[in-house]
Amino acid sequence: MKMDKNKIGKLLTASAVPMLFLLICLFAIPLSQFSGSYLLNNIVTRLIRNSFLVLALLLPVMAGMGINFGMVLGAMAGQIGLIFVTDWGVPGAPGLILAAIIATPIAMLLGYFGGRVLNRAKGREMITSMMLGLFISGIYQFFLLYVCGSIVPFKTPGMLLSRGYGVRNALTLNVAKGFDKLLLIRIGGVNIPVGTFMIIGLICVFTVWFKKTKMGQDMRAVGQDMHVASTAGIAMEKTRIQSIMISTVLACYGQIIYLQNIGTLNTYNGADQAALFAAAALLVGGATVSKATIPNAIIGTALFHLMFLVMPMAGKYITGQAMLGEYFRMFVSYGVVTLALVLHSWKRQKDKEMDRSQFRIAVANPPDK
């Protein structure tokens, strides 16, 4: 009976974060005064827009490297691909595929560099990957501000600043809705882009398959214990680099899917929040910095963006001021990561206490011989 109580306790602590944010959403939905069809339409839109980016975080977590805030490197690579495709005037899904082809080698190179750096910062991967993203952002902005149009020729003068070089701050993408329009159906007033959902399904299938491969098993072993994995003959540092490279390339594709859904590109700041929002969504789904699954990613994306959608209007109706609603939005988006990490630390402590309790019970009541 006590063992069952411990199992129930572990289940409750594991689901504490998603349950908390579900309660916040249930509280805020009536206050926001949004209709059910409006909320459902927006949740479907945000799922297809953000799920791929969140799923790109799973492999580094499995490899024991925590949340890969360096995924912004892949997002920047994806944006570079979209900028060139927009300049060349390639529309729709072919333009998106071409953007992915252009961006893939850039993402692989950045992922390899990021993996090498993180191997020198073992135990501090998350903060190091965040700093790495800021460093590469400077190089990315230099490339777009001074190299594009001066050294790298552009066919479309309207994409450049008035001085003749440097990409404009905002661009309208000619590949907008390229994947979303491939197979679009409407059910009960809700638009469902089946084509984009199929692409998201592919990364889920890839993740499940990859975990069963030798490389996936090596990543799992490295994530559980680097010393034991190294003793067993696994190339630990190489495996960690591979996990970051794959994550960076997937983040590149995720940013392309995200931007084709929006239809516009914020040239210089578009990738800045990608890692923060993806990490927040993953943590809200019940993942931790040491364990994350596909359901964590999908549930977390839906819950986080539902809360992100209803909180500003709920804040507006509570306080009577629209600006305070926007402050609620920013408070929630940044605070959710902090709160989820605090709850994760609390969960780890509770799990340790339950394990000690089970050990004492087992010692006090040895099995009959």
Summary of the structure (lengths in Angstrom):
residues: 369
radius of gyration: 22.4
end to end distance: 21.2
largest distance: 86.3
contacts: 1268
relative contact order: 0.18
helix: 74%
strand: 5%
